[in-house]
């Protein structure tokens, strides 16, 4: 049962769209009255059968993350996230920022933090299946450095971030800052709709998603547009359904995207059907199985089977 509730706000949530997973009901643990720790260990086995090529299989530790949350008082808080990714082979600083609650509705933050944009989350603990669509790099914001303000009530939220770039955490040039804007409406407890606009020089992207979550059922749809400084442009979308059955659950997703060069040729593209059952072994251990069928003119067609073990704490 991999089901998530996306709401805004808690102290750690001021950094991005909030996700919580009843499938793995791990919560942070306190080291002191002011300092708490949370994190996860993610590992997987992946078998890929690509058309016209030899099949491949990989296994190992994908990612380990530990997040340190410090509460100075009921208004000022700080968070530092450290991660190890097998693809990078080193421990790195993922984000570090502080938040200040000006009022119950308005929160300010500054530092290096994750974009609010995108239905699918950056971390595996926020996904309904093993894999992401693969189009986030074209349409979503990423970790970014700057300042952000978030206004949130029960039925409405708005945010504006002024950052060096919405797409790069290593950009330190503030002469021509980028920005990210968000508007969200939550007319009922079950329905959420969010729209994002991100801009950095001649590159801009738009991301809109909506979700319906009631009982054991979660439905979501997303649409993306992008115009890029090299003259290319793109669009992409997804539809997703998740149904929880006690400790088990299943997700079905379809996505499609294409990015075209200025001359009309295809720069990147892909579509896939993903079927992903999951089972919560305990409050802290989630097993995820995934079968994915990809089609792409640029990257080729492939079938992928994955098995993931995700430990959250």
C-alpha positions as CSV (number, residue, x, y, z in Angstrom):
1,X,0.0,0.0,0.0
2,X,1.9,2.9,-1.3
3,X,-0.2,5.9,-0.7
4,X,0.7,9.5,-0.2
5,X,-1.0,12.6,1.1
6,X,0.3,15.8,-0.5
7,X,-0.3,18.9,1.7
8,X,1.6,22.0,2.7
9,X,3.0,22.6,5.7
10,X,5.1,21.4,8.5
11,X,8.4,22.6,9.3
12,X,10.3,20.2,7.1
13,X,7.6,20.7,4.5
14,X,8.3,24.3,3.9
15,X,11.0,23.2,1.6
16,X,8.8,21.6,-1.0
17,X,5.4,20.0,-1.7
18,X,4.9,17.7,1.3
19,X,4.5,14.0,1.0
20,X,3.8,11.5,3.7
21,X,3.5,7.7,3.2
22,X,1.3,5.5,5.3
23,X,2.9,2.6,3.6
24,X,6.1,3.2,5.5
25,X,5.0,5.0,8.7
26,X,8.4,5.9,9.8
27,X,8.8,9.2,11.7
28,X,11.9,11.1,12.8
29,X,13.5,10.3,16.1
30,X,14.8,12.8,18.5
31,X,18.5,13.0,19.6
32,X,17.8,16.0,21.9
33,X,14.8,18.2,22.6
34,X,15.8,20.3,19.6
35,X,17.5,17.9,17.2
36,X,15.8,15.1,15.3
37,X,16.9,12.8,12.5
38,X,15.1,11.1,9.7
39,X,16.2,9.3,6.5
40,X,16.1,6.2,4.4
41,X,18.1,3.4,2.8
42,X,17.1,2.4,-0.8
43,X,18.4,-0.6,-2.7
44,X,17.2,-2.4,-5.8
45,X,17.6,-5.1,-8.4
46,X,16.9,-4.1,-12.0
47,X,16.7,-6.2,-15.1
48,X,16.4,-4.5,-18.5
49,X,15.7,-6.1,-21.9
50,X,16.4,-3.5,-24.6
51,X,15.4,-4.1,-28.2
52,X,18.4,-4.8,-30.4
53,X,20.8,-5.0,-27.5
54,X,21.9,-7.5,-24.8
55,X,19.9,-7.6,-21.6
56,X,21.4,-6.2,-18.5
57,X,20.9,-6.6,-14.8
58,X,22.2,-4.5,-11.9
59,X,21.8,-4.5,-8.2
60,X,23.1,-2.6,-5.2
61,X,22.6,0.3,-2.9
62,X,20.9,3.2,-4.8
63,X,20.8,5.8,-2.1
64,X,21.3,6.5,1.6
65,X,20.1,9.7,3.1
66,X,20.1,11.2,6.6
67,X,18.3,14.5,7.4
68,X,19.1,16.6,10.5
69,X,16.3,18.8,11.7
70,X,17.0,21.4,14.4
71,X,14.3,23.5,16.1
72,X,15.5,26.6,17.7
73,X,12.0,27.6,18.8
74,X,8.4,27.6,17.5
75,X,9.4,29.9,14.7
76,X,13.0,29.2,13.6
77,X,14.1,25.9,12.3
78,X,16.9,24.5,10.2
79,X,17.4,21.4,8.1
80,X,20.5,19.7,6.6
81,X,20.2,16.7,4.3
82,X,23.2,14.5,3.5
83,X,23.1,11.7,0.9
84,X,25.1,8.9,-0.6
85,X,24.2,7.8,-4.2
86,X,25.9,4.8,-5.8
87,X,26.0,6.7,-9.1
88,X,28.1,9.4,-7.5
89,X,30.1,7.2,-5.1
90,X,30.4,9.9,-2.4
91,X,28.5,11.6,0.4
92,X,27.2,15.0,-0.7
93,X,25.2,17.9,0.7
94,X,21.8,17.7,-0.8
95,X,20.2,20.7,0.8
96,X,20.7,23.0,3.8
97,X,18.3,25.8,4.7
98,X,16.4,27.5,7.5
99,X,12.7,28.4,7.8
100,X,11.1,31.1,9.8
101,X,7.4,31.2,10.5
102,X,6.5,34.9,10.2
103,X,2.8,34.0,11.0
104,X,0.8,30.8,11.1
105,X,0.1,31.2,7.4
106,X,3.4,32.7,6.0
107,X,6.8,30.9,6.1
108,X,10.1,32.3,4.8
109,X,13.1,30.1,4.0
110,X,16.6,30.7,2.7
111,X,19.5,28.5,1.6
112,X,19.7,25.5,-0.7
113,X,16.4,23.7,-1.0
114,X,14.3,21.6,-3.4
115,X,11.9,23.0,-5.9
116,X,8.2,22.9,-5.1
117,X,7.3,21.7,-8.6
118,X,6.4,18.3,-9.9
119,X,3.9,15.5,-9.0
120,X,6.7,13.0,-8.7
121,X,9.1,13.6,-5.9
122,X,12.9,13.7,-6.0
123,X,13.3,11.0,-3.3
124,X,12.1,7.4,-3.5
125,X,10.1,7.8,-0.3
126,X,7.7,10.0,-2.2
127,X,7.1,7.9,-5.2
128,X,4.1,5.6,-5.8
129,X,6.3,3.2,-7.8
130,X,10.0,2.4,-8.2
131,X,10.9,4.6,-11.2
132,X,10.3,8.2,-12.1
133,X,9.0,9.0,-15.6
134,X,12.4,10.3,-16.7
135,X,11.1,13.7,-17.9
136,X,11.7,15.6,-14.6
137,X,15.0,16.9,-16.0
138,X,13.1,18.7,-18.8
139,X,10.2,20.2,-16.8
140,X,10.7,20.2,-13.0
141,X,12.8,22.5,-10.9
142,X,15.6,21.0,-8.9
143,X,17.6,21.9,-5.9
144,X,18.2,25.6,-5.9
145,X,19.9,28.4,-3.9
146,X,18.1,31.5,-2.8
147,X,15.1,32.6,-0.8
148,X,11.4,31.6,-0.8
149,X,8.1,32.7,0.7
150,X,5.2,30.3,1.2
151,X,1.6,31.4,2.1
152,X,-0.7,28.5,3.0
153,X,-4.2,28.1,4.4
154,X,-6.5,25.0,4.5
155,X,-7.8,25.6,0.9
156,X,-5.1,27.8,-0.8
157,X,-1.4,28.1,-1.0
158,X,1.0,30.4,-3.0
159,X,4.8,30.5,-3.1
160,X,7.5,32.6,-4.8
161,X,11.1,31.7,-4.8
162,X,13.9,34.1,-6.0
163,X,16.9,31.9,-6.8
164,X,20.1,31.8,-8.7
165,X,18.5,29.2,-11.0
166,X,15.5,26.9,-10.5
167,X,17.3,24.1,-12.2
168,X,20.8,24.0,-10.7
169,X,22.0,23.8,-7.1
170,X,25.5,24.7,-8.1
171,X,24.6,28.0,-9.8
172,X,25.9,30.9,-7.5
173,X,25.5,33.7,-10.0
174,X,22.9,36.2,-8.6
175,X,23.3,38.9,-11.2
176,X,20.3,37.5,-13.3
177,X,18.3,35.5,-10.8
178,X,15.7,33.0,-11.8
179,X,12.3,32.4,-10.1
180,X,9.7,29.9,-9.3
181,X,6.0,30.7,-8.7
182,X,3.3,28.3,-7.3
183,X,-0.4,28.6,-6.9
184,X,-2.4,25.7,-5.2
185,X,-6.0,25.1,-4.4
186,X,-7.4,22.4,-2.2
187,X,-11.2,22.8,-2.5
188,X,-11.8,19.6,-0.5
189,X,-9.7,17.3,1.6
190,X,-9.6,14.9,-1.4
191,X,-8.7,17.3,-4.2
192,X,-5.5,19.2,-4.8
193,X,-4.5,21.2,-7.9
194,X,-1.1,23.0,-8.2
195,X,0.4,25.1,-11.0
196,X,4.1,26.1,-11.3
197,X,6.0,28.5,-13.5
198,X,9.8,28.5,-13.5
199,X,12.1,30.8,-15.4
200,X,15.8,31.2,-15.8
201,X,17.0,33.5,-18.6
202,X,15.6,32.2,-21.9
203,X,14.5,28.9,-20.3
204,X,11.1,28.5,-18.8
205,X,8.9,25.6,-17.8
206,X,5.3,25.1,-16.7
207,X,4.1,22.2,-14.5
208,X,0.4,21.6,-13.6
209,X,-0.8,18.6,-11.6
210,X,-4.0,17.6,-9.9
211,X,-4.8,14.7,-7.5
212,X,-7.8,13.0,-6.0
213,X,-7.2,11.0,-2.8
214,X,-10.1,9.4,-0.9
215,X,-10.1,6.2,1.1
216,X,-7.8,3.7,-0.5
217,X,-7.8,5.3,-4.0
218,X,-5.4,8.0,-5.3
219,X,-5.6,9.4,-8.8
220,X,-3.3,12.0,-10.4
221,X,-2.7,13.7,-13.7
222,X,0.1,16.1,-14.8
223,X,0.9,18.3,-17.8
224,X,4.2,20.0,-18.6
225,X,5.5,22.5,-21.1
226,X,9.1,23.8,-21.6
227,X,10.9,26.4,-23.8
228,X,14.6,26.3,-23.6
229,X,17.5,28.7,-24.3
230,X,18.8,26.5,-27.2
231,X,15.6,27.0,-29.2
232,X,14.1,23.6,-28.3
233,X,10.7,23.1,-26.7
234,X,8.9,20.2,-25.2
235,X,5.8,18.8,-23.5
236,X,4.9,15.8,-21.4
237,X,2.1,14.3,-19.3
238,X,1.2,11.5,-17.0
239,X,-1.8,9.7,-15.6
240,X,-1.5,7.6,-12.5
241,X,-3.8,5.5,-10.3
242,X,-2.9,3.9,-6.9
243,X,-5.1,1.5,-4.9
244,X,-4.2,0.4,-1.4
245,X,-5.3,-2.9,0.1
246,X,-4.2,-3.1,3.7
247,X,-0.5,-3.6,3.7
248,X,-0.4,-4.1,-0.1
249,X,-1.1,-1.8,-3.0
250,X,-0.7,-1.4,-6.7
251,X,0.1,1.6,-9.0
252,X,-0.5,1.9,-12.7
253,X,1.0,4.9,-14.6
254,X,1.2,6.0,-18.2
255,X,3.5,8.9,-19.3
256,X,4.5,10.4,-22.6
257,X,6.9,13.3,-23.4
258,X,8.8,14.8,-26.3
259,X,11.5,17.5,-26.6
260,X,12.1,18.9,-30.1
261,X,15.0,20.9,-31.5
262,X,14.5,24.2,-33.2
263,X,14.6,22.5,-36.6
264,X,11.8,20.1,-35.5
265,X,13.9,17.0,-35.0
266,X,13.4,15.0,-31.8
267,X,15.9,15.7,-29.1
268,X,14.5,13.4,-26.5
269,X,11.3,11.4,-26.1
270,X,9.7,8.5,-24.3
271,X,6.4,6.9,-23.3
272,X,5.9,4.0,-20.9
273,X,3.3,1.9,-19.1
274,X,4.3,1.1,-15.6
275,X,2.7,-1.5,-13.3
276,X,4.0,-1.5,-9.7
277,X,2.7,-3.7,-6.8
278,X,4.1,-3.0,-3.4
279,X,3.9,-4.5,0.1
280,X,4.7,-2.9,3.5
281,X,6.5,-5.6,5.4
282,X,6.6,-3.3,8.5
283,X,6.2,0.3,9.4
284,X,9.8,0.9,8.2
285,X,10.3,-1.6,5.3
286,X,8.5,-1.3,2.0
287,X,9.0,-3.8,-0.9
288,X,8.2,-2.5,-4.4
289,X,8.0,-4.6,-7.6
290,X,7.8,-2.9,-11.0
291,X,7.3,-3.9,-14.6
292,X,7.8,-1.1,-17.1
293,X,7.4,-1.1,-20.9
294,X,9.2,1.9,-22.6
295,X,9.1,3.1,-26.2
296,X,11.4,5.9,-27.5
297,X,12.6,7.0,-30.9
298,X,15.7,8.4,-29.4
299,X,16.5,5.9,-26.6
300,X,15.0,2.8,-28.1
301,X,12.4,0.4,-26.7
302,X,12.9,-1.7,-23.6
303,X,11.2,-3.8,-20.9
304,X,12.3,-3.4,-17.3
305,X,11.7,-5.4,-14.2
306,X,12.7,-4.0,-10.8
307,X,12.6,-5.0,-7.2
308,X,13.2,-2.4,-4.5
309,X,13.7,-2.5,-0.8
310,X,13.1,0.8,1.0
311,X,13.8,1.3,4.7
312,X,12.7,4.6,6.2
313,X,13.4,6.0,9.6
